Amino acid sequence: MKSREKPFPGQEKNKDSVADPSYRFIRTPDELDGFVGRISQEKILAVDLEADSMFHYQEKVCLLQMAGNGENVVIDPLAVNDLSPLAPVFKNNTICKVFHGSDYDVRSLYRDFSIEINNLFDTQLASMFMGERETSLGAVVCNRFGIQLDKRYQKKDWSQRPLPEGMIEYAASDVYHLIPLARMLMDELEEKGRLDWVKEECDYLSAVRPMENGSDPLFLRFRGAGRLPRRNLAALEGLLQYRRELAAKKDRPLFKVISNTALLKIATEMADSPQAMEAARCLSAKQIRIYGKPLSGIVKKARALAEKDLPIYPRKRRPSVSPKVPERIKVLKAWRDRLAESMGLDPALLFNKALMSAIAVKKPADLQGLRNVDGIRNWQVKAFGKEVLAVLSALP
């Protein structure tokens, strides 16, 4: 195993940090303060959360599970609505916070509680850098520990109260294995010389934030909108606005009100009557009966708009590039694919398509030039920079 002057925070062995399989349910500020006091000096903590995105218009964190200091807790944010005592713990750079698939969790904690996370370690990402193909928590725990996690409550409504005891136990079980799993992965990654790679990627993950729509048109985040003519785009925007208002009123997720597929079909066909929607099979008979008239009115309004009032889908002008760029991308991809195969890794994990394109356009002549390529990581330059430059310099 390669030696390191300083281990990744949390890698130090501490048997007291492995949680007990039983759990404590925290529902009062005093209980939360007590827990924070007990774990503020820990080196490593496991974290997970449950939300209600499948059941409500405005999703929210409904449970926060944490393990460390020999205990396992489930915190109820709907009862303890002020989680600010936890903020210093999450921001403390000396405490490693272990998540599995952290992107959604990081965004949710920031959105609901303004919690920022430093020193994050993502066991799903770590598993990917170890070459594992099945990286869900259930698959990893089964593969590593031979334990089948109970997933029967995965799609339940976590905002319901009171919560059945089985659901709370399920939530608590998700963090129970994270600390030993993290330590195992840290040791294996260090042995392969990849621990710093994961640490840097985790630093980027800890900085992700929820997207804010603001006053931008809703169609900008709608798949397929960019292919529509301007009048159809006007119809789509009206349909999306209507669905959002309806979802907020009903307190239901957007997709449970009217699907994206249905709205795109209506806008594409410019179906301006219930009969037209039925003929084009845009909606079910029940949906047409409920929503047919208001949706038809929206399409009719789009049909009547003056040309000057029609929305324009913003197009990014592609910068002119050398005709040699495609060949550079081709050789970089061939090199990357051979490298990934030899390492047993997903090729996109090493260099994704966008990054290879950026390198091919810049065609850096030295390591500093490679570091200046947008999107490249320090670990990529350090581990493979010279090879990248050699591949590019070998081209005629």
C-alpha positions as CSV (number, residue, x, y, z in Angstrom):
1,M,0.0,0.0,0.0
2,K,1.3,3.5,-0.8
3,S,2.2,5.6,2.1
4,R,0.6,9.0,2.7
5,E,1.9,11.8,4.9
6,K,-1.7,12.5,6.0
7,P,-4.6,10.1,5.6
8,F,-7.9,11.2,4.1
9,P,-9.9,12.7,7.0
10,G,-12.1,9.9,8.3
11,Q,-9.7,7.2,7.2
12,E,-8.2,6.9,10.6
13,K,-9.4,3.7,12.4
14,N,-11.8,4.5,15.2
15,K,-14.1,1.6,16.2
16,D,-16.3,4.0,18.3
17,S,-17.5,5.7,15.1
18,V,-19.3,2.6,13.8
19,A,-23.0,3.0,14.6
20,D,-25.1,0.7,16.7
21,P,-27.8,-1.0,14.6
22,S,-30.5,0.5,16.9
23,Y,-31.4,4.1,16.4
24,R,-32.5,7.2,18.3
25,F,-35.5,9.2,16.8
26,I,-34.8,12.9,17.3
27,R,-37.9,15.1,17.4
28,T,-37.1,18.0,19.7
29,P,-34.5,20.9,19.6
30,D,-33.1,19.7,22.9
31,E,-32.5,16.2,21.6
32,L,-30.8,17.6,18.5
33,D,-28.6,19.9,20.6
34,G,-27.6,16.8,22.7
35,F,-26.7,14.8,19.6
36,V,-24.7,17.7,18.1
37,G,-22.7,18.0,21.3
38,R,-21.9,14.3,21.2
39,I,-20.6,14.2,17.6
40,S,-18.9,17.6,17.2
41,Q,-15.5,16.1,17.8
42,E,-16.0,13.0,15.6
43,K,-13.7,12.3,12.7
44,I,-16.3,10.7,10.5
45,L,-20.1,10.7,10.2
46,A,-22.5,8.9,7.9
47,V,-25.4,10.9,6.4
48,D,-28.5,10.1,4.3
49,L,-31.9,11.7,3.9
50,E,-35.4,11.0,2.7
51,A,-37.5,13.5,0.8
52,D,-41.0,13.6,-0.6
53,S,-40.4,14.6,-4.3
54,M,-42.7,11.8,-5.5
55,F,-45.7,13.2,-3.6
56,H,-45.7,17.0,-3.4
57,Y,-45.2,20.0,-5.6
58,Q,-42.5,21.6,-3.4
59,E,-40.3,18.8,-2.3
60,K,-38.6,18.9,1.1
61,V,-36.4,16.9,3.3
62,C,-38.5,14.7,5.6
63,L,-35.9,12.7,7.5
64,L,-32.2,13.2,8.1
65,Q,-30.2,10.1,9.1
66,M,-26.8,10.3,10.7
67,A,-24.4,7.7,12.2
68,G,-21.3,8.2,14.3
69,N,-19.9,8.2,17.8
70,G,-21.3,4.7,18.2
71,E,-24.9,5.8,17.7
72,N,-27.4,6.0,14.8
73,V,-30.0,8.8,14.8
74,V,-33.0,9.7,12.6
75,I,-33.8,13.4,12.8
76,D,-37.4,14.6,11.9
77,P,-37.1,18.0,10.3
78,L,-40.8,18.4,10.2
79,A,-40.8,18.3,14.0
80,V,-37.4,20.0,14.6
81,N,-37.7,22.7,11.9
82,D,-34.5,24.4,12.8
83,L,-31.5,22.3,11.9
84,S,-29.0,25.2,12.2
85,P,-27.2,23.5,15.1
86,L,-26.0,20.9,12.5
87,A,-24.6,23.5,10.1
88,P,-21.2,23.9,11.9
89,V,-20.8,20.1,11.9
90,F,-21.4,19.8,8.1
91,K,-19.1,22.8,7.5
92,N,-16.3,21.5,9.7
93,N,-13.5,20.4,7.5
94,T,-12.0,18.1,10.1
95,I,-15.1,15.9,10.1
96,C,-15.6,13.6,7.1
97,K,-19.2,13.3,6.0
98,V,-20.0,10.1,4.2
99,F,-22.8,10.0,1.7
100,H,-23.8,7.5,-1.0
101,G,-24.9,9.3,-4.1
102,S,-24.6,12.8,-2.6
103,D,-25.6,15.1,-5.4
104,Y,-29.3,15.2,-4.5
105,D,-28.6,15.3,-0.8
106,V,-26.2,18.2,-1.0
107,R,-28.6,20.2,-3.1
108,S,-31.5,19.4,-0.7
109,L,-29.7,20.2,2.5
110,Y,-28.6,23.6,1.0
111,R,-32.1,24.3,-0.3
112,D,-34.0,23.5,2.9
113,F,-31.5,24.4,5.6
114,S,-28.7,26.5,4.0
115,I,-26.4,23.7,5.1
116,E,-23.0,23.7,3.3
117,I,-20.8,20.6,3.4
118,N,-17.0,20.4,3.6
119,N,-14.9,17.2,3.6
120,L,-17.5,15.0,1.8
121,F,-16.8,11.4,0.8
122,D,-19.2,9.8,-1.6
123,T,-19.1,6.0,-1.5
124,Q,-21.0,5.6,-4.7
125,L,-18.4,7.7,-6.6
126,A,-15.6,5.9,-4.8
127,S,-17.1,2.6,-5.9
128,M,-17.2,3.8,-9.5
129,F,-13.5,4.7,-9.3
130,M,-12.9,1.2,-8.0
131,G,-14.4,-0.1,-11.2
132,E,-17.6,-1.4,-9.8
133,R,-20.5,-1.5,-12.3
134,E,-23.4,-1.8,-9.9
135,T,-23.1,1.1,-7.5
136,S,-26.4,1.5,-5.8
137,L,-26.1,1.3,-2.1
138,G,-28.0,-2.0,-2.0
139,A,-25.7,-3.5,-4.6
140,V,-22.5,-2.3,-3.0
141,V,-23.5,-3.4,0.5
142,C,-24.6,-6.8,-0.8
143,N,-21.3,-7.2,-2.7
144,R,-19.1,-6.0,0.1
145,F,-20.8,-7.4,3.2
146,G,-23.2,-10.0,1.8
147,I,-26.2,-8.1,3.3
148,Q,-29.4,-7.5,1.5
149,L,-30.9,-4.1,2.3
150,D,-34.6,-3.8,2.7
151,K,-35.9,-1.5,-0.1
152,R,-39.7,-1.9,0.3
153,Y,-40.1,1.7,1.6
154,Q,-38.0,3.4,-1.0
155,K,-40.9,5.0,-2.9
156,K,-43.1,5.8,0.1
157,D,-44.4,9.2,1.2
158,W,-41.8,10.3,3.8
159,S,-43.9,13.4,4.7
160,Q,-46.7,11.4,6.3
161,R,-46.9,11.6,10.0
162,P,-46.9,9.6,12.2
163,L,-44.3,7.5,10.3
164,P,-44.6,3.7,10.7
165,E,-41.8,2.3,12.8
166,G,-40.8,0.1,9.9
167,M,-40.1,3.1,7.7
168,I,-38.0,4.8,10.4
169,E,-36.0,1.5,10.8
170,Y,-35.5,1.4,7.0
171,A,-34.2,4.9,7.0
172,A,-31.8,4.3,9.9
173,S,-30.4,1.2,8.2
174,D,-29.2,3.2,5.2
175,V,-26.4,4.9,7.2
176,Y,-25.5,1.9,9.3
177,H,-23.0,0.5,6.8
178,L,-21.6,3.7,5.3
179,I,-18.7,4.3,7.7
180,P,-17.1,0.8,7.4
181,L,-17.8,0.9,3.6
182,A,-16.1,4.3,3.3
183,R,-13.0,3.1,5.2
184,M,-12.8,0.0,3.1
185,L,-13.0,2.1,-0.1
186,M,-10.5,4.7,1.1
187,D,-7.9,2.0,1.8
188,E,-8.5,0.3,-1.6
189,L,-8.4,3.6,-3.5
190,E,-5.2,4.6,-1.7
191,E,-3.6,1.3,-2.7
192,K,-4.5,2.0,-6.3
193,G,-3.4,5.7,-6.1
194,R,-6.9,7.0,-6.8
195,L,-7.9,8.3,-3.4
196,D,-6.9,11.9,-4.3
197,W,-8.9,11.6,-7.5
198,V,-12.1,10.8,-5.5
199,K,-11.3,13.5,-2.9
200,E,-11.1,16.2,-5.6
201,E,-14.3,15.0,-7.3
202,C,-16.0,15.0,-3.9
203,D,-14.9,18.6,-3.3
204,Y,-16.7,19.5,-6.5
205,L,-19.8,17.5,-5.5
206,S,-20.0,19.3,-2.2
207,A,-20.4,22.6,-4.1
208,V,-23.4,21.7,-6.2
209,R,-26.5,23.8,-5.6
210,P,-30.2,23.6,-6.5
211,M,-31.1,25.1,-9.8
212,E,-33.3,28.3,-9.7
213,N,-35.6,29.0,-12.6
214,G,-36.1,32.7,-11.8
215,S,-37.9,34.5,-14.5
216,D,-36.5,32.4,-17.4
217,P,-39.0,30.6,-19.6
218,L,-39.9,27.1,-18.4
219,F,-39.2,25.6,-21.8
220,L,-35.5,26.2,-21.3
221,R,-35.4,23.2,-19.0
222,F,-37.8,21.1,-21.1
223,R,-36.3,18.3,-23.2
224,G,-37.3,18.6,-26.8
225,A,-38.2,22.3,-26.7
226,G,-35.3,23.3,-28.8
227,R,-36.6,21.4,-31.8
228,L,-40.0,23.2,-31.9
229,P,-41.0,26.1,-34.2
230,R,-41.5,29.4,-32.5
231,R,-45.3,29.2,-32.4
232,N,-45.3,25.7,-31.0
233,L,-42.8,26.9,-28.5
234,A,-45.2,29.6,-27.4
235,A,-47.9,26.9,-26.9
236,L,-45.5,24.7,-24.9
237,E,-44.6,27.6,-22.6
238,G,-48.2,28.3,-21.9
239,L,-48.9,24.6,-21.2
240,L,-45.9,24.5,-18.8
241,Q,-47.1,27.6,-16.9
242,Y,-50.6,26.1,-16.6
243,R,-49.3,22.8,-15.3
244,R,-47.0,24.5,-12.8
245,E,-49.9,26.6,-11.4
246,L,-52.1,23.5,-11.3
247,A,-49.4,21.4,-9.5
248,A,-48.9,24.1,-6.9
249,K,-52.7,24.3,-6.3
250,K,-53.0,20.5,-6.0
251,D,-49.7,20.1,-4.1
252,R,-48.7,17.4,-6.5
253,P,-45.5,16.8,-8.5
254,L,-45.6,18.1,-12.0
255,F,-45.4,14.7,-13.6
256,K,-48.4,13.5,-11.6
257,V,-50.5,16.3,-13.0
258,I,-49.7,16.0,-16.7
259,S,-46.7,14.3,-18.2
260,N,-44.0,15.9,-20.2
261,T,-44.7,13.6,-23.1
262,A,-48.4,14.7,-23.2
263,L,-47.5,18.4,-23.1
264,L,-44.9,18.0,-25.9
265,K,-47.4,16.1,-28.0
266,I,-50.1,18.9,-27.6
267,A,-47.5,21.6,-28.5
268,T,-46.2,19.6,-31.4
269,E,-49.6,18.9,-32.9
270,M,-50.9,22.3,-31.9
271,A,-54.0,20.5,-30.7
272,D,-56.4,23.3,-30.0
273,S,-59.6,21.3,-29.1
274,P,-60.4,18.3,-26.9
275,Q,-61.3,16.5,-30.2
276,A,-57.9,17.2,-31.6
277,M,-56.2,16.0,-28.5
278,E,-58.2,12.8,-28.6
279,A,-57.4,12.2,-32.3
280,A,-53.6,12.8,-31.7
281,R,-53.8,10.7,-28.5
282,C,-52.2,13.4,-26.4
283,L,-54.0,12.6,-23.2
284,S,-56.2,10.0,-21.7
285,A,-60.0,10.4,-22.0
286,K,-60.2,11.3,-18.3
287,Q,-57.5,14.0,-18.7
288,I,-59.2,15.4,-21.7
289,R,-62.4,15.6,-19.8
290,I,-60.7,17.5,-16.9
291,Y,-58.1,19.6,-18.7
292,G,-59.2,19.6,-22.3
293,K,-60.8,23.0,-22.4
294,P,-58.1,25.1,-20.6
295,L,-55.3,23.4,-22.5
296,S,-57.1,24.0,-25.8
297,G,-57.5,27.7,-24.9
298,I,-53.7,27.9,-24.3
299,V,-53.0,26.5,-27.8
300,K,-55.5,28.8,-29.4
301,K,-53.9,31.8,-27.7
302,A,-50.5,30.7,-29.1
303,R,-52.0,30.4,-32.6
304,A,-53.2,34.0,-32.4
305,L,-49.9,35.6,-31.3
306,A,-48.3,38.0,-33.6
307,E,-45.0,36.9,-35.1
308,K,-43.1,39.5,-33.2
309,D,-44.4,38.2,-29.9
310,L,-43.4,34.6,-30.4
311,P,-40.5,33.3,-28.2
312,I,-37.1,32.4,-29.6
313,Y,-35.2,29.5,-28.3
314,P,-31.7,30.8,-27.5
315,R,-29.0,29.2,-29.5
316,K,-25.3,29.3,-28.5
317,R,-23.2,30.1,-31.5
318,R,-20.6,27.5,-31.9
319,P,-17.1,29.0,-32.2
320,S,-15.3,28.2,-35.3
321,V,-12.7,25.5,-34.7
322,S,-9.9,23.9,-36.7
323,P,-10.9,21.1,-39.1
324,K,-8.3,19.1,-37.3
325,V,-10.3,19.0,-34.1
326,P,-12.4,15.9,-35.0
327,E,-9.2,13.9,-35.6
328,R,-7.8,15.0,-32.3
329,I,-11.0,13.9,-30.5
330,K,-10.8,10.6,-32.3
331,V,-7.2,9.8,-31.1
332,L,-7.9,11.1,-27.6
333,K,-10.9,8.9,-27.4
334,A,-9.0,5.8,-28.6
335,W,-6.2,6.5,-26.1
336,R,-8.8,7.0,-23.2
337,D,-10.7,3.9,-24.1
338,R,-7.5,1.8,-24.0
339,L,-6.5,3.4,-20.7
340,A,-9.9,2.8,-19.1
341,E,-10.0,-0.8,-20.2
342,S,-6.6,-1.4,-18.7
343,M,-7.8,0.1,-15.4
344,G,-11.2,-1.5,-15.4
345,L,-13.0,1.8,-15.3
346,D,-15.8,3.5,-17.2
347,P,-14.1,5.6,-19.8
348,A,-16.3,8.7,-19.1
349,L,-15.0,8.6,-15.5
350,L,-11.5,9.4,-16.7
351,F,-12.3,11.9,-19.5
352,N,-15.8,12.6,-20.6
353,K,-16.8,13.7,-24.1
354,A,-17.1,17.4,-23.3
355,L,-13.6,17.5,-21.7
356,M,-12.0,15.6,-24.6
357,S,-13.6,18.1,-27.1
358,A,-12.3,21.1,-25.0
359,I,-8.8,19.6,-25.0
360,A,-8.9,19.0,-28.7
361,V,-10.0,22.6,-29.4
362,K,-7.2,24.1,-27.1
363,K,-4.5,21.6,-28.1
364,P,-2.3,22.5,-25.2
365,A,1.4,22.4,-25.7
366,D,2.4,21.9,-22.1
367,L,1.0,21.0,-18.7
368,Q,0.1,24.5,-17.8
369,G,-1.9,24.9,-21.0
370,L,-3.7,21.6,-20.1
371,R,-4.5,23.0,-16.6
372,N,-6.2,25.9,-18.3
373,V,-8.6,23.8,-20.2
374,D,-12.1,24.4,-18.9
375,G,-13.4,21.5,-16.8
376,I,-10.2,19.6,-16.3
377,R,-9.3,18.4,-12.8
378,N,-5.9,18.5,-11.1
379,W,-5.9,14.8,-10.7
380,Q,-6.3,14.3,-14.4
381,V,-3.4,16.6,-15.2
382,K,-1.2,15.0,-12.6
383,A,-2.0,11.4,-13.5
384,F,-2.4,11.6,-17.3
385,G,-1.3,15.0,-18.4
386,K,2.0,13.9,-20.0
387,E,0.2,11.1,-21.9
388,V,-2.5,13.5,-23.2
389,L,0.3,15.9,-24.4
390,A,2.1,13.0,-26.1
391,V,-1.1,11.8,-27.9
392,L,-1.7,15.3,-29.2
393,S,2.0,15.9,-30.2
394,A,2.0,12.7,-32.1
395,L,-0.6,14.0,-34.5
396,P,0.7,15.4,-37.8
